[in-house]
Amino acid sequence: MTMTDMAARGPAIVWRGPVDADLAVVLDPAGEASHGELPATWRPLTDKLRIGWVRLPADGPGLAALTSILSETKGRRVHIVTAGVATEPVLWVAGTQPRKVKSLVAIDPQSCAPDSPWGEWARALEDKGAVVRCFQTAQEDVDLRRPPPAPLGLPEVVAWVAETIAATEPPSSGLRDTIARGLRAMRRHRGAGGGRARRTTGFRTR
């Protein structure tokens, strides 16, 4: 099944979480959330975070949706998450409105190198105050059973995103507390045999 096929089966955007909460936009090239619901690993975050799950392909209408969300969001900045081949076009869109971006996380982009297009666009966002992180799953991780990018519903991916968002929040933040509780619950679940360990490596732009 191609990305276009997946995008055609189900809603283009799935929204969950309080309408007045901090906003996160996930641009997913794998087309998850096809049944109109977020992956289960993301749902605990919706207590304090409004999540818009945008089902791509990378060159589809999802990028226009991101542009509209950034333009129409007033008085707050947006967390952005994406993966794989969608990373560069998403970075380009984010770079057109950098003051609207609070954080950006990319999972398994084509490159995290500082001298790549990723590095240039990431630095431009950081210069406007955004927290930017690039994570790559280890190539020897046979548990993924598929080539990168890793699925955005993977618990490790959710943990990376949650930790990045938490880094943008003050210590007294209710969202930060929600994230901390969710991460503790996830670790207990996996430590009790609720999931298979995966070898992963995270990279930052700085």
C-alpha positions, 0 to 999 in steps of 0.5 A: 500500500502506498502513502497515497493509498493510506491517506485516501482511507480515513480522515486527513486530520484527526484532532483530540484534546482540549481546544484551549490547550497547547497545540501539537501537530503530527505530520505522519507520512505513514498515514496512521490514525486511519480510523479517526483515532490517535494511536493509543500511545499518544492518547494520555498526552491529550489530557493537557495537549491538543493534538492534530494528527495530519495524515500525509503523503509528504507532498499532499494537502497536509502541508497546506494544513500546517501552513493554515494552522500556523497562520491561524494560531494566535497567542501561542506557538505550535509543537511540530512532529514529523518523520522520514521524507516528510521532514524537509518539506515540513521544515520548509513550511515551519521556516516560513513562520518560525516565530509560531514554532515552539518545538520541532521533532523529526524521526529518521529524516534523511539526514541530521547532519549540521551541513545538510538542509536539516541543519540549516533550517533547524538552526533558523528555527532555533534562532527564533526560540524553538527547541529542535530535535532529530532522532534516528532509530538504530539501523540494527534494530531488528524489532522494527521489522521495517526500514526507517522511519520508525512509526510515530506511534512507537512508545520510544517516539512518543517518549522523545516527543514528550521529553522535547515538549517538556523541555519547553515548559516551566517546572510548574507547568501542568503539561510538564506534570502530565508528561512526567506521569505518562512517561513513568507509566510507560516505563513501568508498562514496558519494564513489566513486559508490556513491550519489547525493548528497542535499541535506539539513538537520539541526536540533537542539532546542538 
